[in-house]
Amino acid sequence: MNRASRALKWGGFALAAVAMLIACGGASAQTRISGEHVTVLMFDDRFQYDEIHIPVGGSVDWVGAGRNPHNAVASDGSWSTETVFGSLEQLEGDSAVLTYDRSGEYVFFCTLHGNAAGNGMAGVLVVGGGAGDDAG
């Protein structure tokens, strides 16, 4: 087998391996959702979406979906699921709907499984962003 044939063969194996990793969830893919009112499940140690886009006045329904308790808190302290749910420990099926009236980009995290630096169970909420979207 000549050098070109070997390179083609190994290139095919590499491509197949990458395809299998992606199909099996082995490759990390960013998950994003946009909408006026969105639901985000809080699984064990990860949010269903790590990037959320809503307009000013839009809402997010943060729903517990794991065996462990979870929450969602802005790194800057501007909002928390605790304010509407009454606890930082939402269990499976527990829901906290928050409406966002100020535009901005907010790093959010679960205080039990992430941190304010955006590590671990964390993501970004983008409120507004379009012309004329800022309500305050």
Backbone as CSV, one residue per row, in Angstrom:
resi,resn,N_x,N_y,N_z,CA_x,CA_y,CA_z,C_x,C_y,C_z
1,MET,0.851,-1.167,0.000,0.000,0.000,0.000,0.898,1.231,0.000
2,ASN,0.649,2.166,-0.897,1.501,3.349,-0.961,1.079,4.386,0.082
3,ARG,1.889,5.422,0.217,1.672,6.446,1.233,0.318,7.140,1.055
4,ALA,-0.072,7.468,-0.148,-1.348,8.143,-0.404,-2.518,7.255,0.000
5,SER,-2.441,5.970,-0.278,-3.514,5.040,0.089,-3.643,4.924,1.601
6,ARG,-2.488,4.857,2.295,-2.521,4.782,3.768,-3.117,6.050,4.367
7,ALA,-2.743,7.203,3.834,-3.275,8.473,4.341,-4.783,8.532,4.136
8,LEU,-5.248,8.089,2.994,-6.674,8.075,2.707,-7.400,7.113,3.644
9,LYS,-6.808,5.941,3.873,-7.402,4.945,4.770,-7.523,5.504,6.190
10,TRP,-6.421,6.067,6.735,-6.440,6.602,8.097,-7.333,7.828,8.200
11,GLY,-7.381,8.625,7.151,-8.285,9.781,7.142,-9.729,9.333,7.237
12,GLY,-10.057,8.248,6.552,-11.413,7.690,6.628,-11.739,7.184,8.010
13,PHE,-10.766,6.509,8.657,-10.975,6.042,10.035,-11.192,7.218,10.982
14,ALA,-10.396,8.263,10.825,-10.516,9.431,11.694,-11.882,10.095,11.525
15,LEU,-12.331,10.233,10.292,-13.642,10.824,10.026,-14.749,9.978,10.639
16,ALA,-14.645,8.661,10.521,-15.646,7.763,11.106,-15.653,7.879,12.628
17,ALA,-14.479,7.993,13.234,-14.392,8.117,14.693,-15.039,9.409,15.173
18,VAL,-14.802,10.508,14.476,-15.418,11.784,14.840,-16.940,11.688,14.700
19,ALA,-17.413,11.101,13.629,-18.857,10.945,13.425,-19.480,10.112,14.542
20,MET,-18.796,9.056,14.970,-19.320,8.220,16.055,-19.353,8.995,17.364
21,LEU,-18.327,9.795,17.657,-18.319,10.590,18.882,-19.484,11.564,18.913
22,ILE,-19.714,12.227,17.808,-20.823,13.184,17.743,-22.155,12.467,17.892
23,ALA,-22.344,11.368,17.204,-23.607,10.623,17.264,-23.874,10.073,18.659
24,CYS,-22.825,9.728,19.389,-22.975,9.146,20.725,-22.947,10.200,21.826
25,GLY,-22.838,11.459,21.469,-22.802,12.511,22.469,-21.432,12.706,23.079
26,GLY,-20.405,12.108,22.528,-19.066,12.226,23.071,-18.426,13.564,22.780
27,ALA,-18.861,14.238,21.760,-18.331,15.559,21.461,-19.230,16.589,22.126
28,SER,-18.627,17.564,22.761,-19.397,18.583,23.457,-19.966,19.559,22.441
29,ALA,-21.279,19.661,22.416,-21.937,20.583,21.503,-22.705,21.603,22.325
30,GLN,-22.550,22.854,22.020,-23.269,23.890,22.726,-24.738,23.806,22.353
31,THR,-25.609,23.929,23.344,-27.037,23.892,23.087,-27.608,25.282,23.299
32,ARG,-28.444,25.705,22.372,-28.981,27.053,22.381,-30.473,27.014,22.118
33,ILE,-31.209,27.915,22.777,-32.633,28.058,22.529,-32.961,29.539,22.487
34,SER,-33.923,29.892,21.655,-34.417,31.265,21.562,-35.932,31.239,21.591
35,GLY,-36.530,32.253,22.172,-37.977,32.356,22.185,-38.428,33.388,23.188
36,GLU,-39.720,33.694,23.151,-40.277,34.674,24.097,-40.459,34.056,25.476
37,HIS,-40.909,32.807,25.489,-41.097,32.071,26.736,-40.496,30.689,26.528
38,VAL,-39.439,30.371,27.254,-38.760,29.096,27.065,-38.739,28.306,28.371
39,THR,-38.639,26.992,28.232,-38.504,26.095,29.376,-37.111,25.493,29.337
40,VAL,-36.447,25.502,30.483,-35.096,24.948,30.595,-35.114,23.899,31.698
41,LEU,-34.835,22.659,31.326,-34.752,21.579,32.304,-33.390,21.613,32.975
42,MET,-33.396,21.372,34.283,-32.154,21.325,35.050,-31.882,19.863,35.389
43,PHE,-31.075,19.214,34.535,-30.720,17.808,34.711,-29.640,17.684,35.781
44,ASP,-29.303,16.449,36.101,-28.229,16.261,37.069,-26.922,16.765,36.493
45,ASP,-26.531,17.906,37.025,-25.255,18.560,36.781,-25.093,19.204,35.404
46,ARG,-26.214,19.511,34.747,-26.146,20.306,33.517,-27.529,20.897,33.218
47,PHE,-27.515,22.057,32.586,-28.751,22.666,32.112,-29.047,22.115,30.721
48,GLN,-30.319,22.007,30.386,-30.720,21.527,29.065,-30.097,22.402,27.975
49,TYR,-30.057,23.705,28.202,-29.454,24.654,27.259,-28.405,25.457,27.990
50,ASP,-27.270,25.695,27.359,-26.253,26.519,27.994,-26.198,27.922,27.392
51,GLU,-27.072,28.193,26.423,-27.209,29.538,25.870,-28.684,29.774,25.587
52,ILE,-29.240,30.802,26.222,-30.667,31.100,26.129,-30.821,32.537,25.651
53,HIS,-31.672,32.743,24.640,-31.944,34.083,24.115,-33.442,34.350,24.217
54,ILE,-33.793,35.450,24.909,-35.188,35.872,25.015,-35.255,37.384,24.822
55,PRO,-36.428,37.903,24.433,-36.558,39.348,24.335,-36.781,39.958,25.724
56,VAL,-36.599,41.255,25.839,-36.950,41.936,27.075,-38.436,41.678,27.337
57,GLY,-38.779,41.299,28.556,-40.154,40.935,28.909,-40.435,39.454,28.727
58,GLY,-39.474,38.717,28.187,-39.618,37.275,28.006,-39.403,36.550,29.328
59,SER,-39.694,35.253,29.314,-39.572,34.490,30.551,-38.898,33.144,30.314
60,VAL,-38.353,32.616,31.405,-37.755,31.286,31.410,-38.398,30.499,32.540
61,ASP,-38.864,29.305,32.215,-39.396,28.377,33.213,-38.275,27.401,33.529
62,TRP,-37.689,27.535,34.702,-36.590,26.674,35.154,-37.218,25.495,35.865
63,VAL,-37.034,24.275,35.337,-37.716,23.090,35.853,-36.705,22.032,36.294
64,GLY,-36.847,21.566,37.530,-36.006,20.490,38.030,-36.302,19.199,37.277
65,ALA,-35.251,18.514,36.832,-35.445,17.301,36.033,-34.443,16.207,36.393
66,GLY,-33.882,16.280,37.569,-32.897,15.278,37.963,-33.202,14.721,39.338
67,ARG,-32.412,13.762,39.753,-32.572,13.190,41.092,-32.019,14.113,42.163
68,ASN,-31.101,15.006,41.777,-30.498,15.944,42.720,-31.202,17.292,42.661
69,PRO,-31.179,18.072,43.750,-31.757,19.419,43.698,-30.894,20.337,42.842
70,HIS,-31.529,21.346,42.233,-30.836,22.316,41.391,-31.465,23.689,41.563
71,ASN,-30.826,24.706,40.970,-31.345,26.063,40.939,-30.660,26.800,39.805
72,ALA,-31.088,28.017,39.559,-30.439,28.884,38.568,-30.303,30.264,39.199
73,VAL,-29.073,30.780,39.193,-28.757,32.049,39.836,-27.848,32.845,38.909
74,ALA,-28.124,34.151,38.769,-27.240,35.009,37.976,-25.944,35.244,38.735
75,SER,-24.823,35.191,38.035,-23.516,35.421,38.660,-23.427,36.792,39.323
76,ASP,-24.116,37.774,38.744,-24.060,39.129,39.308,-25.078,39.336,40.428
77,GLY,-25.833,38.288,40.763,-26.807,38.370,41.851,-28.106,39.076,41.497
78,SER,-28.312,39.404,40.225,-29.496,40.172,39.832,-30.789,39.363,39.811
79,TRP,-30.700,38.044,39.732,-31.900,37.206,39.765,-31.548,35.801,40.236
80,SER,-32.577,35.116,40.726,-32.403,33.754,41.218,-33.744,33.049,41.202
81,THR,-33.739,31.753,40.950,-34.984,30.983,41.014,-35.529,30.964,42.439
82,GLU,-34.689,31.203,43.414,-35.133,31.231,44.810,-36.188,32.308,45.046
83,THR,-36.105,33.427,44.309,-37.048,34.532,44.543,-38.482,34.151,44.237
84,VAL,-38.703,33.259,43.279,-40.078,32.849,42.964,-40.419,31.470,43.504
85,PHE,-39.418,30.614,43.676,-39.673,29.263,44.166,-39.645,29.196,45.691
86,GLY,-38.851,30.068,46.318,-38.780,30.095,47.771,-37.682,29.235,48.365
87,SER,-36.887,28.583,47.520,-35.809,27.722,47.977,-34.768,27.615,46.878
88,LEU,-33.538,27.376,47.276,-32.488,27.119,46.290,-32.433,25.656,45.892
89,GLU,-33.338,24.836,46.409,-33.331,23.407,46.098,-34.624,23.000,45.391
90,GLN,-34.586,23.088,44.056,-35.702,22.614,43.239,-35.474,21.149,42.916
91,LEU,-36.471,20.339,43.198,-36.391,18.909,42.907,-37.088,18.607,41.591
92,GLU,-37.076,17.359,41.182,-37.692,16.950,39.921,-39.142,17.402,39.863
93,GLY,-39.494,18.123,38.802,-40.852,18.617,38.591,-41.113,19.995,39.159
94,ASP,-40.252,20.479,40.053,-40.421,21.824,40.610,-40.127,22.863,39.537
95,SER,-40.948,23.917,39.508,-40.850,24.924,38.459,-40.728,26.322,39.060
96,ALA,-39.916,27.144,38.430,-39.779,28.551,38.820,-39.742,29.376,37.540
97,VAL,-40.776,30.182,37.311,-40.846,31.016,36.110,-40.374,32.416,36.466
98,LEU,-39.351,32.864,35.755,-38.827,34.211,35.941,-39.026,35.012,34.667
99,THR,-39.473,36.257,34.818,-39.625,37.180,33.696,-38.500,38.201,33.785
100,TYR,-37.892,38.485,32.636,-36.707,39.346,32.588,-37.060,40.651,31.880
101,ASP,-37.044,41.764,32.645,-37.454,43.068,32.136,-36.294,43.996,31.790
102,ARG,-35.071,43.544,31.991,-33.895,44.360,31.674,-32.990,43.608,30.703
103,SER,-32.561,44.311,29.674,-31.671,43.679,28.709,-30.295,43.447,29.335
104,GLY,-29.617,42.474,28.814,-28.274,42.190,29.297,-27.874,40.764,29.004
105,GLU,-26.630,40.477,29.315,-26.099,39.129,29.170,-25.723,38.657,30.566
106,TYR,-26.342,37.581,31.001,-26.181,37.103,32.364,-25.588,35.699,32.380
107,VAL,-24.441,35.539,33.011,-23.925,34.198,33.280,-24.774,33.653,34.415
108,PHE,-25.279,32.423,34.259,-26.061,31.803,35.323,-25.437,30.464,35.680
109,PHE,-25.748,29.994,36.886,-25.171,28.741,37.351,-26.051,28.133,38.428
110,CYS,-25.847,26.869,38.683,-26.476,26.174,39.797,-25.509,26.293,40.970
111,THR,-25.984,26.815,42.097,-25.091,27.015,43.242,-24.620,25.699,43.843
112,LEU,-25.286,24.596,43.513,-24.919,23.290,44.049,-23.932,22.534,43.158
113,HIS,-23.880,22.905,41.863,-23.078,22.123,40.913,-22.260,22.974,39.945
114,GLY,-22.158,24.254,40.198,-21.391,25.145,39.339,-20.853,26.300,40.158
115,ASN,-20.380,27.340,39.461,-19.909,28.513,40.192,-20.122,29.773,39.365
116,ALA,-19.974,30.920,40.033,-20.252,32.219,39.421,-19.311,32.559,38.270
117,ALA,-18.204,31.848,38.156,-17.276,32.075,37.044,-17.766,31.397,35.763
118,GLY,-18.879,30.661,35.869,-19.430,29.988,34.689,-18.900,28.585,34.488
119,ASN,-18.280,28.013,35.509,-17.762,26.649,35.418,-18.783,25.655,35.950
120,GLY,-18.686,24.417,35.495,-19.599,23.375,35.952,-20.973,23.561,35.343
121,MET,-22.002,23.437,36.159,-23.388,23.574,35.695,-23.676,25.065,35.545
122,ALA,-23.526,25.583,34.318,-23.619,27.021,34.072,-24.010,27.287,32.623
123,GLY,-24.356,28.529,32.341,-24.703,28.936,30.989,-24.801,30.446,30.895
124,VAL,-25.351,30.919,29.771,-25.509,32.351,29.532,-26.935,32.628,29.082
125,LEU,-27.557,33.626,29.712,-28.883,34.111,29.317,-28.706,35.470,28.684
126,VAL,-29.171,35.624,27.445,-29.103,36.901,26.742,-30.520,37.434,26.635
127,VAL,-30.748,38.589,27.262,-32.067,39.232,27.246,-31.978,40.447,26.345
128,GLY,-32.847,40.506,25.355,-32.832,41.620,24.421,-31.783,41.418,23.351
129,GLY,-31.195,42.514,22.949,-30.157,42.419,21.924,-30.602,43.003,20.605
130,GLY,-31.914,43.095,20.392,-32.419,43.698,19.159,-32.638,45.188,19.350
131,ALA,-32.700,45.925,18.253,-32.936,47.363,18.327,-34.275,47.638,19.010
132,GLY,-34.264,48.532,19.970,-35.500,48.884,20.657,-35.962,47.866,21.663
133,ASP,-35.148,46.878,21.989,-35.544,45.828,22.921,-35.434,46.242,24.373
134,ASP,-34.628,47.247,24.679,-34.352,47.572,26.079,-35.534,48.266,26.711
135,ALA,-36.079,47.616,27.762,-37.209,48.190,28.482,-36.758,48.867,29.765
136,GLY,-35.515,48.848,30.070,-35.110,49.477,31.311,-33.681,49.425,31.458
